[in-house]
């Protein structure tokens, strides 16, 4: 199985750092839309592909563009929501990284399926500040579920810290913030 981790396109929250990190529910910029359209050209998805999306507007918008006119499975899951990297127990979730509620997602992105199997607490707290040991258990469960889907390609549309966290878990080696993907960047991982 191949997992293609894709970082969302440029979001409004990155335009005027650090103050813009306090924007709630930021959308893609026009550049972010252009980047997502380029991703669609780079990755011509098929009906047999699976796309897993973080429940944050900029990832949902990126995935909507990426999957335009493709009737593949599109699942929104807090298991790929924002995650601080590296972890620091003193840090709090920034307004730009708060997840949308399930009702808003269903209304605004009706072609996406909500992962209803997960405990409700994951939909409220996500994985952003989850301690490493707990995240390792979540990552193991998530990756086992991915493998059980028996598809050749799984696309995960997520965030730089989340992607680094999963890459570290899969590869068993340390990464740094220098390993972050750029806007609309991607990396393939065999699992």
C-alpha positions as CSV (number, residue, x, y, z in Angstrom):
1,X,0.0,0.0,0.0
2,X,1.2,3.5,-0.8
3,X,0.2,6.5,1.2
4,X,0.6,9.9,-0.4
5,X,0.7,12.6,2.2
6,X,-0.4,15.9,0.8
7,X,-0.1,19.2,2.7
8,X,-3.0,21.6,2.0
9,X,-2.5,24.5,-0.4
10,X,-1.5,28.0,0.9
11,X,-3.9,29.2,3.6
12,X,-4.9,32.7,4.7
13,X,-3.3,31.9,8.1
14,X,0.2,31.9,6.6
15,X,0.2,35.3,4.9
16,X,1.2,37.6,7.8
17,X,3.0,35.5,10.4
18,X,2.8,35.2,13.4
19,X,-0.4,37.2,13.8
20,X,-2.3,35.5,11.0
21,X,-2.1,32.2,13.0
22,X,-4.9,33.6,15.1
23,X,-7.3,33.7,12.2
24,X,-10.2,31.3,12.9
25,X,-11.2,28.9,10.1
26,X,-8.9,30.2,7.4
27,X,-9.6,29.4,3.7
28,X,-7.2,28.7,0.9
29,X,-5.8,31.8,-0.8
30,X,-6.0,32.1,-4.6
31,X,-2.4,30.8,-4.7
32,X,-3.6,27.8,-2.5
33,X,-6.4,27.2,-5.0
34,X,-3.9,27.2,-7.9
35,X,-1.7,24.8,-6.0
36,X,-4.6,22.4,-5.4
37,X,-5.4,22.5,-9.1
38,X,-1.8,21.7,-9.9
39,X,-2.1,18.7,-7.5
40,X,-5.1,17.5,-9.4
41,X,-3.0,17.5,-12.6
42,X,-0.1,15.7,-10.7
43,X,-2.4,13.0,-9.2
44,X,-5.1,12.0,-11.5
45,X,-7.3,10.1,-9.0
46,X,-9.6,7.2,-10.0
47,X,-12.7,5.7,-8.4
48,X,-10.6,3.1,-6.7
49,X,-8.6,5.6,-4.7
50,X,-9.2,6.6,-1.1
51,X,-8.8,10.2,0.1
52,X,-8.6,10.9,3.9
53,X,-9.0,14.5,4.9
54,X,-8.4,16.6,8.0
55,X,-11.6,18.4,9.2
56,X,-10.2,21.8,8.7
57,X,-11.4,24.2,6.0
58,X,-8.1,24.6,4.1
59,X,-7.6,20.8,3.8
60,X,-11.3,20.2,2.9
61,X,-11.0,22.9,0.1
62,X,-7.8,21.3,-1.1
63,X,-9.4,17.9,-1.2
64,X,-12.5,19.2,-3.0
65,X,-10.3,20.6,-5.8
66,X,-8.1,17.5,-5.9
67,X,-11.1,15.1,-6.2
68,X,-13.3,17.3,-8.5
69,X,-15.3,15.0,-10.9
70,X,-13.9,11.8,-9.3
71,X,-16.3,9.6,-7.4
72,X,-13.6,8.0,-5.1
73,X,-14.2,7.6,-1.4
74,X,-13.5,10.8,0.5
75,X,-13.4,10.4,4.3
76,X,-13.0,13.2,6.8
77,X,-11.2,12.1,9.9
78,X,-9.8,13.9,13.0
79,X,-7.0,11.2,12.9
80,X,-5.3,13.4,10.3
81,X,-6.2,16.8,11.9
82,X,-3.6,19.4,12.8
83,X,-0.8,18.1,15.1
84,X,1.9,20.2,16.7
85,X,5.4,19.3,15.7
86,X,7.4,18.9,17.8
87,X,5.1,18.4,20.8
88,X,5.2,20.7,23.7
89,X,2.8,20.2,26.6
90,X,2.7,24.0,27.3
91,X,1.5,24.9,23.8
92,X,-2.2,25.2,23.0
93,X,-4.2,24.7,19.8
94,X,-4.1,27.9,17.6
95,X,-7.4,29.3,16.3
96,X,-6.3,28.5,12.7
97,X,-6.0,24.8,13.6
98,X,-9.5,24.3,15.1
99,X,-11.5,21.6,13.4
100,X,-14.9,22.3,11.8
101,X,-17.8,20.5,13.5
102,X,-19.4,17.6,11.7
103,X,-22.6,19.5,10.9
104,X,-20.7,22.2,9.1
105,X,-18.7,19.7,7.1
106,X,-21.8,17.8,6.0
107,X,-23.5,21.0,4.9
108,X,-20.5,22.6,3.1
109,X,-18.8,19.4,1.7
110,X,-21.7,17.0,1.1
111,X,-19.7,14.7,-1.1
112,X,-17.4,13.8,1.8
113,X,-18.1,11.1,4.3
114,X,-17.6,11.8,8.0
115,X,-15.7,9.2,10.0
116,X,-18.5,8.4,12.5
117,X,-16.8,5.3,14.1
118,X,-14.3,7.4,16.1
119,X,-15.0,8.5,19.7
120,X,-16.6,11.9,19.9
121,X,-13.7,13.2,22.0
122,X,-11.4,12.9,18.9
123,X,-13.9,15.2,17.1
124,X,-13.5,17.8,19.8
125,X,-9.8,17.6,20.8
126,X,-8.2,15.9,17.7
127,X,-4.6,14.9,17.8
128,X,-3.0,18.3,18.0
129,X,-1.7,18.2,21.6
130,X,-2.0,14.4,22.1
131,X,1.1,13.0,24.0
132,X,3.5,11.0,21.8
133,X,2.7,7.6,23.4
134,X,-1.1,8.1,22.8
135,X,-0.4,9.3,19.3
136,X,1.6,6.2,18.6
137,X,-1.4,4.0,19.5
138,X,-3.7,6.2,17.3
139,X,-1.2,6.1,14.4
140,X,-0.9,2.3,14.6
141,X,-4.7,1.9,14.6
142,X,-5.1,4.4,11.7
143,X,-2.4,2.7,9.6
144,X,-3.8,-0.7,10.2
145,X,-7.2,0.5,9.1
146,X,-5.7,2.0,6.0
147,X,-4.0,-1.3,5.2
148,X,-7.4,-3.1,5.7
149,X,-9.0,-0.9,2.9
150,X,-7.1,-2.9,0.3
151,X,-6.6,-0.1,-2.1
152,X,-3.4,0.7,-3.9
153,X,-3.3,4.4,-3.2
154,X,-4.5,6.3,-0.2
155,X,-4.2,10.1,-0.3
156,X,-4.0,11.9,3.1
157,X,-4.7,15.6,2.8
158,X,-3.4,17.1,6.0
159,X,-1.0,19.5,7.8
160,X,2.8,19.8,8.0
161,X,3.1,18.7,11.7
162,X,0.6,15.8,11.2
163,X,2.5,14.5,8.2
164,X,5.8,14.7,9.9
165,X,4.4,12.8,12.9
166,X,3.0,10.0,10.7
167,X,6.3,9.9,8.7
168,X,8.3,9.5,11.9
169,X,6.0,6.7,13.1
170,X,6.2,4.8,9.8
171,X,9.9,5.3,9.2
172,X,11.0,4.9,12.8
173,X,13.4,7.9,12.5
174,X,13.4,11.4,13.8
175,X,12.4,14.3,11.6
176,X,12.6,18.1,12.3
177,X,10.6,21.1,11.3
178,X,13.1,21.4,8.4
179,X,11.4,18.3,7.0
180,X,8.0,20.0,6.7
181,X,6.4,19.9,3.3
182,X,5.8,23.3,1.7
183,X,2.3,24.4,0.7
184,X,0.7,21.7,-1.5
185,X,3.8,19.6,-1.0
186,X,3.6,15.8,-1.0
187,X,5.5,12.7,-0.1
188,X,4.9,9.0,-0.8
189,X,5.3,6.4,2.0
190,X,5.1,2.7,1.5
191,X,3.5,0.9,4.4
